[in-house]
Amino acid sequence: MTEIRAGEASPKSQEEHGAPPRGLGIGALAEDALIYGGARVVLKSLAFLLVPLYAHFLAPADFGVLELVLAIVAFIDVLIAANMDGVFARFYFERHDAAWRRQIITLYLLIESLYPAVVIGGVILFSGTLSDRVFGTDQYVGFLVIALVDLYLTNIVDLPMILCRVRRKPMTFARYALARGLVQVVFSVLLVAVWHLGVKGILIASLISVCAAFVFTAREWIHDLTRNISPRVGREMIAFAWPGLIGGLSFFALNLMDRFFIKHYHGLTANGLYGTAFRYSQIVFVGVMAFRMGWTQWHYSWLHTERHPSMVARGANYYFFATGFLAVLVSAWILPLFHLVMPPAYWPATDAVAPLALASVGAGAYTIFIVGLNVTKRMRLTAPLAMLGGAIAIGLYFLLIPPYSYRGAAWATAAAFASLALLVLAVGQRIYPVPWQWRRILLAVGLAVGLALTSLAIDHGLAMTVSIPARLAVTLAYPAALFALGFFPPGDIASARIRLRALLRR
């Protein structure tokens, strides 16, 4: 607790006088994102190494089954999560006194323990019917039960991970995440490659890892629980959360409902190829999540200062630069990677990776542009916007999936996320104006889209050996072109060098 309070003291006293929080500039955002991202990169690197292993033990149709199980669980997750991590951060930063924050921690734990137990318990009771409706057989009931229990415990383990973020303890977060990830990787190898349990082995390994995480992360919150809670504050948190339920359903439609369309129109094999492409596009989503984990507490730390809108705008510029570069990198090199590590049956999946990578950039843009609705507590406005975004996604699925299969699903997802981000931007800007630097944002986004499309053209137009120099040129073109076009202000470049040297010394 000493570490936490010491870190809070300086920003608190400065915010009371309207001064910018010391040490919480763009460099702090980048540092937190780098540490969170580093932990996730390590985890995802291990996970990506497992995908080729799975591919040698599972057929594409087995991957299709796994994708549908995970999609069902993700839908239940929407019903029980309701953007509660965002709600927690908003109320946690409402006041700086310890009693208030202990109350918020306790209320969050109560809400996320009791309500999900009712929902998940009910789904487990009807898991046989659910399996029969989705798969045409009840043989996957066990898969659903394992995944649902995993989901419930993950919901609890989210609390210490959120606390690490709001308390600005990124190294502790990294240790917890890496420990959980390593447990999952070890048991995945044993259960799939040694004991040949297939999809069930993957799900059991995830459940074992979350049980371990529940034990070793409990120290972050167990001493903060209190009996002094206000039902009124709990009701306010729930009222703030419910629009997130609508938003979550929209994100489900944008991100996961396409699996059911693909399975219906093109079968489990196509669904498995899409799921494989989605996993490798997650390289970009790792960057998006790293940014988001640093973003929430970073911009809220500026909330009570005059510079909050301008700092939000500055942070957005570097979000689009970093995630745009990741999208270009993945799009340029995904086909050579598949040729190295994946069986030939999975190579066609690479056509969907580039648009799914761009979709991840759009998903993060939604988080950036919704900041005005968050800080003004106008989240109820997200409900109609989310419904409209979900409707756009479903319409695009009907339009593109029947003729183009999983490739059409990938482009539909990218277009739907872009539409949702723009809708939120249009509404949020009227409520809480932010001085977005549109020239820099459009440079980063436009260049990322153009180079991702160029990468797809290289995949289909050049032989593998000839394409390597072209892929390298595409990768380097992104930062070089932005630098030449003045995307990076000289002051930011100098500050980045100083911050990097300090980080390396530490």
Secondary structure, DSSP 4 states (H G I P E B T S, - for coil): -HHHHHHHHHHHHHHHTTPPPTT-SHHHHHHHHHHHHHHHHHHHHHHHHHHHHHHHHS-HHHHHHHHHHHHHHHHHHHHHHTTHHHHHHHHHTT---HHHHHHHHHHHHHHHHHHHHHHHHHHHHTHHHHHHHHHSSSTTHHHHHHHHHHHHHHHHHHHHHHHHHHTT-HHHHHHHHHHHHHHHHHHHIIIIIIS--HHHHHHHHHHHHHHHHHHHHGGGTGGG--S---HHHHHHHHHHHHHHHHHHHHHHHHHTTHHHHHHHHHHHHHHHHHHHHHHHHHHHHHHHHHHHHHHHHHHHHTTTSTTHHHHHHHHHHHHHHHHHHHHHHHHHHHHHHHHHHS-GGGGGGGGGHHHHHHHHHHHHHHHHHTHHHHHTT-GGGHHHHHHHHHHHHHHHHHHHHHHHHHHHHHHHHHHHHHHHHHHHHHHHHHHS-----HHHHHHHHHHHHHHHHHHHHHHHHS-HHHHHHHHHHHHHHHHHHHHHTT-S-HHHHHHHHHHHHHHHH-
